[in-house]
Structures are given as C-alpha cells and as structure tokens.
Amino acid sequence: VLFAVVSSGSPRGSLRGLQWVLIKMKNSSRGEALQHGQSGTLPHFLEEPDDAYIVKSNPIKLRCQARPALQIFFKCNGEWVHQSQHMSREHTDLTTGLKIREVLINVSRQQVEDFHGPEDYWCLCVAWSHLGTSKSRKATVRIAYLRKNFEQDPQGTEVPLKGMIVLHCRPPEGVPVAEVEWLKNEEPVNSDGIVDTRADHNLIISEARLSDSGNYTCLASNIVAKRRSATATVVVYVDGGWGEWTEWTVCSAECERQRSRECTAPEPKHGGRLCDGAALAVENCTGGLCTQSVESSSDVALYSGLAAGVVTVVVMIIAVTLYRKNQSEYGVDVIDSSALTGGFQSFSFKTSRQGNPLLISSSIQPDLTVSRTYTSPMCFQDSIDKELMAERSLLDPLPDLKVKGQSSFMVSLGVAERAEYHVMSHPQTFPRGMAPDYSGVAVEATLGRREKSLFISQAPLTPTRPPHKTTGVFGHAGGRLVVPNTGISLLVPHGGIAEDTTWEMYMIINQEDSSTVSEDEREILLSPEVTYGPLGLDLSCPIAMTVAHCAEVAADNWTIRLKRHIQDNKWEEVMSVDEESTSCYCLLEAQSCHLLLRRPGRYVLVGEPLSQEAAKRLRLAVFGSPDTSNPLGFTLRVYCVDDTPHAFQEVAVGERSRGGRLLEEPKMLLFRGNTFSLQVSIQDVPQLLWSIKPFTTCQEFSFSQVWASNQRPLQCAFSLERYSHSSSQLSCKISIRQVKGQEQILQVYTSVVENEKGVVPFFTQSDCTVTSQTGSRAFKIPLSIRQRICATFDTANAKGKDWQLLAQKLHIDRNLCYFACQESPSAVILSLWEAQHQDSGDLDSLASALEEISKVQSRTTTPGRSNEELDTEFT
C-alpha cells in the first residue's frame, strides 16, 4: 500500500498521502478491534488465484478474496501491481460479521510475452489485517497454443482376425497439454474392455474383431483448438480354411472316383488368403472295384503313361542343355530351375483397393474380399545365392574379384554345379560390427560361413582411400576453413589467435576403416571422421566446427555422442549431445551438428538407437553410362549412401571418372533400425525394345550392410541391352524399399545416344571450390557490430539484458553453463550463430532478435551511443 501511494505522485504529495494512509490504517485497526471485540486475526484467504491460460489475445482475470482484510494487493513476478490496476469490493460476512475484501486484476498477453525470467509469469495476493499480512499461493499465467502438426500420425495396418492392433499417436505440442480422443469412422471410440486407449495416447486392441475394421483418426484438443491426425485405415482379414472332405463318389466308367471340399472353415474375408491346395481330389479305383472291361484297358493306360514320361524326361534334358549354352553369353555357369518356366512364378497377395473406399465415406462398407494373382519374377529363392547375386551386382566396372561357391539352384533336379561369379571388391559388401542387435541376431548372421571365408580369403575388405584435406593460414582476424561439397567447415573467431601470430590450420576427412571407433556393436557412425589442427594450436576462444550427419533426429530415438581419437585405434567419449558440459558444446540440427571445441584432434559422431523406430537418412541416386564392351548395352548403377554431402561426393567423383550421368534428382529414404533388408528392383522396362540380364531385376542389401555402412556407398547395377540401334530412349523405374519400411521411386527417362545426353548437375553450390576465407570476408556480422553486441550483453544489468537473453532469443537454450565459463559469452554465442547461418547468411534473424530485446527491455546506453542508434545501424 505504501509503495502504491508513494509511487503515485510528487514527493510532497506522497508524504501527505503516506500520513493519510497511516492514520486511516490506525483508525481502521482500532475500529476492527472494537467491532469484533477481539485482539484480531491474520487474514484468511477464501479464494486464491488459479493458474490461467491466455487464449489468443483475450486477457484473463485473477481473483483473490480474504477476511478479515483491510487491503489486498497483487504482486506479479516479484513486483507490486499498481493500485490503479486493482478492482476491489468489500462486504460483511453475515455469519461472523467480519469484513470480506475481494480484488481482481487483468493480465494481458503483452504482459506475459514481455516477461523474460527463469520461470513462468506468476502472481500472488498479499492481504493485510490489523495483526499482520498473509500471502496466497502463486498462480502461473501462460499463453495457450496448439501446434498444427502431429508429432506422430497413426499408420494404417492389416491384421488377421484375433491379432493385435496397435495405433500410435503423438499429439502436437501445446499448452496446456492436448487431450487425445480416438475416432472410428468419425464416431468416438469407447474403452469397453476390448479397446484400450492408454495414457500414452496409443490405441490398442488385443484381439481384433471383423467389426474393428475402419478408419481411425486421432483427435487432439485443448482450450485453443482441435487438431485431426491423418486417417489410418485398419483392415481385419480372415484367411481361408478348408472344410471337411465329402464322401468318395461311386466308381466312374473311367475307373475314377472323386471327392471335394470347400474353403469355408472359415471363408476368406476382407482380402484374406485363399485356401492352399486342391478343392477336388481324384484317384484310380483299386481292389476289384472296377468292371472287367476297365481292367482290360488298364494295361494300355499304364504303358501309355510310361511312354509319355520317357518323352517328357528327354525333352527336359534337351531344354536344360540349350538353356545352359545360351547363358554362357553372360559368363554365368548357373542353372536355375525356374528358367524352365521363363523365370516366373505365380504368387498371391492382398492389393490396395482402388480408390480406397474406406477413406471415401464412413457410411460406405468397403469390399475387402478383393484378392488378385500376379505373375512376376521373384527376387531370390536361395538365401546364400541371393547374397552372391547381390554382391555380383555391386559396382561391376571396378576391379574384378573371382569368387566360387557351390550353387544350390539345381538341387531339385539332382544336379550339383559350381558357379563362378565376378564381383567387385568393395568395402561396404560386408558388415563391420557396428549394427545393433535387436532380435538376438548377430551382426554377421546375414552371411553364412562359406561366403565369409570365400570373400575374406580373396581380397581385403578395407582398401585405403585418399583423405580429403584443406589448409589455410589464419591470424588475429580469424577466418573460415571449408572442405568443399562435404558439409564440413571450421570457423576461427576474430581475436582467437594472438596478434602478430599466424597458424597454418588444416582439416582432414579420414577415410580409412572406422570399425574401431566403438567397441559397442549397437553404435554406428553418423558422420565422417574429421581432424583439425595442428595439435599445438593455441587459441584464446573455442573454434566452431560444423559436421554433417545422417541421423533422423525429429524423434527422440537416438543417443548421439561425440568421440575423440586418442591413439592406437582408441577413442574416448567427449560428451553426449543431450548432456551438460563445460568442455565443449554441441548444437544438433536436422542435418548438421555445430561443435564448439578448444582441443585439436580427430572427432566423429556416433549414435546408439534407443528403439527400432530409430532411423538414418539414405540418399538414393541412379547413374547411367553406355556399356563399353557392347555397342547396344547400357548400364544403370543405383547408389544407396548415408545422406551426407561427403558420402555422396565420393559417388559423384567416381561417376565423373567413368563418364556416368546422373539420371534423376537424388531422393532421401528413411532406413529404420528394424533389422529388415533393403531391396532394389527395376520395373517397367520396355520389353519390346530392351532386354535385361536374367536374375538381376531384383537385388537386395542385408540390414547390416546398410545400417553399418560407415559413410561408404552401396551400389547395385542393372545391365540392359537394346534390340536395335534405332532404340535411342530408355524409360523405366527403380524401386528402392526397406522391407516393412519406406519406399522411393527413381524415374529414369534418358537418351542413350552420346550426342543427346541430358546431364543432371551433381552439385548446385555456387562456392563449391572455395576452401578458405580470412578476415571480414569470412563472417556475416561486421566486426564493429559484433564488438558492440558483445559490449552490450556481456555485462549483466538490473534490466536482465545480458548474454542469457541473447542466447534465448537466438534459440540457444541448453547447456548455458558452457557459455558462462567463457571470457566473452556473447562472442561465443555469435560464433555459433555464424556457424549455423554460414550458407544462408540471414542477418534478418539476428536483427529481429536484437529488435525484440530492445522492445522488451528498457533501453540502456553504451558509451557515446544509445541502443536505439545501435539497433538502427545494425538493421
């Protein structure tokens, strides 16, 4: 009360006001005591302020009620609310005769946004009586919101009858936290003991019923808005089962009897599989059940059948011989029993319904009994030869490696052949012990002992590759060092090197075997190994190093660590990206990690998946070039590499040297740590114009090959041949999919004639050849502005305008203890901002942050200049 009175007028008026308040309080206290005939009590709150949320721009009201109370005032964020902002009223409790005072205040959105403190905006009440004061509880005021996008949408699924349905839903971020409701065909789903909607927002049906088929939607809502997830279609299907056989029929005139059965136990529904086997059985009658005329003709039938069998065997032998002779053109001494039927087999699978009727209208019952049978080449029938065939397709044009293995293709014909394959020796052909072991399957379980011994005895697995290296000479003005087209760079801040001193600094991307980085098989490499130096480098502040990585970090499915090489293939953990540290700083973004380091050395990012939902990004690309040994031949090479610029550059350099052309813009695929393999297949090849080598239309990489590729490319090749020189165009599709995962399609449409080539550029960076910059050219922020920002924010002041507020406005809100240990925290924060924005150079974001700080806080001045002048000059 005294504060409110004194702050409302001039000094002389404040003194008179103070005397008036003191007299009034004294008289009031005496009156209260006389009125109630007691020595008095402390105020008791009948109503305390509640936590509140500001929706859009509507202010909220905070209310307090206490008795006995002479005055009640609000205090927000440690400061008294002015008396003029209070609305109060008073009445007498008829039961006790005590005075009850009620006070209200309004809190606006602007007040909450302008507050910057270690906790949420808060208010409490302080009530006075003639005996003393009482304080209410703290009430927090927050701005309510609900983001648009779900962190995880439910995914459609098909499950068998009585199988388990699990639909995941992670609602959008919001304040207050959104409540989740499930809808089925636009109607709320009730937890009836069968359907379980858990606290983690997942919907679980432990035993699926046919009636559980439908469209499921996750509905998230709070006081601001409602959001709907993508609709997930759930199909509960029933596989068919055979009923009982009927009785045998009487013997026919042909001495046969029959019996039948129906696929009705149960009948296939909603796209379930049809019954396997025959619905009709026929057998010859024996034991005197046939007439004499039939018996006399049975010998004729027997000899006729034997003669037909002999002819069939002879025809098969001739066909096999001719097929083997034709296959010698491809240098493959292998016979596949499927060649006798053209290499095709029939298989049945459930197809997606045209138009997806489940998504059209919830009132229309879908026809889920559609099932179709297709005839198509199968990928691989034998697990061992499948891997040999996949290896044969890896980078054919590289130096040959001859591998011999026992073929099992002709087991069904009783033929044992030996096959000779020509495959490239490539470091990524086999796992390196870095893959996670989710299901008890060892990392090397995808290769049998025979294949491992054959390959290991023939060639080394880890050929040495030349390192990428760049150097530059830097002095007191600092600068930037870049390894072109790799996503790797180093920022030396201004003043980091002493005056009159220069250092020749370097960066190296190491490319030798990386299997020794981690002794934990669950960890995999997520970035290249990068070395910066020299080792004796002496800097007064940390450098900022940017390293590209391939982890999908949108969901918290990884533990990512920074490791440093010690000696003799020994590595030490520097820090986990999520932990607090004063020795270094890691800022992890979607595709890059920015590191603040003081100690030169060799660093790498590794990741440990926390679940099978962990994923890394793969970049997919298809290159093509004419076959130099065949004027009608053309080769497509498909690459699957970790999605980092450095990994793709290796592919681009190799293709340039062999005259390869990029035929489609590269695409990205999320490869999940679920132990399932990656399949690559070629589709829609014009059969009347082009032919393709047999058994190569579908190729496969094992899970461990892809998951632990250690930044090295995986490749498979498709060799095609046109029937005529007049066929100058090639169009087809390349499908790349992870089993039970994502799929991407690369569309190929190219001319195979030399003078009609259309080249897709490998890189689009305009500065891909610049390796170093020194002085002011290397920085986005002018030196004079940088110095003034540091002078303003390095010194704390009572208004809260210090480096912590600068970090908050630049969205650097974790591990602040690292900056607190620096001589100039603001300078280190700006170095990190420079590393983040080295490509875009967007000064608007920094200018906006400074302008916002200037609006929020009362302006202070730097020597000779006002903040207003400083902000105007910077903008």
Secondary structure, 3 states (H helix, E strand, C coil): CHHHHHCCCCHHHHHHHHHHHHHHHHHHHHHHHHHHCCCCCCCEEEECCCCEEECCCCCEEEEEEEECCCEEEEEECCEECCHHHCEEEEEECCCCCCEEEEEEEEECHHHHHHCCCCCCEEEEEEEECCCCEEECCCEEEEECEECCCCCECCCCEEEECCCCEEECCECCCEECCCEEEEEECCEECCCCCCEEECCCCCEEECCCCHHHCEEEEEEEECCCCEEECCCEEEEEEECCCCCCCCCCCCCCCCCEEEEECCCCCCCCECCCCCCCCCCEEEEECCCCCCCHHHHHHHHHHHHHHHHHHHHHHHHHHHHHHHHHHHHHHHCCCCCCHHHHHCCCEEEEECCCCCCCHHHHCCCCCCCCCCCEEEEECCCCCCHHHHHHHHHHCCCCCCCEEEEEEECCCCHHHCCCCEEEEEEECCCCCCCCCCCCCCCCCCHHHHCCHHHHHHHHHHCCCCCCCCCEEEEEEECCCCEEEEECCCCEEEEECCCCCCCCCCEEEEEEEECCCCCCCCCCCCCEECCCEEEEECCCCCCCCCEEEEEECCECCCCCCEEEEEEEECCCCCEEEEEECCCCCCCCEEEECCCEEEEEECCCEEEEEEEEECCCCCEEEEEEEEEEEECCCCCCEEEEEEEEEECCHHHHHHHHHHHHHHCCEECCCCEEEEEECCCCCEEEEEECCCCCCEEECCCCCEEEECHHHHHCCCCCCEEEEEEEEECCCCCCEEEEEEEEEECCCCEEEEEEEEECCHHHCCCCCCCCCCCCCCCEEEHHHHCCCCHHHHHHHHHHHCCCCCCCCCHHHHHHHCCCCCCHHHHHCCCCHHHHHHHHHHHHCCCCCCHHHHHHHHHHHHHHCCCCEECCEEHHHHHHHHC
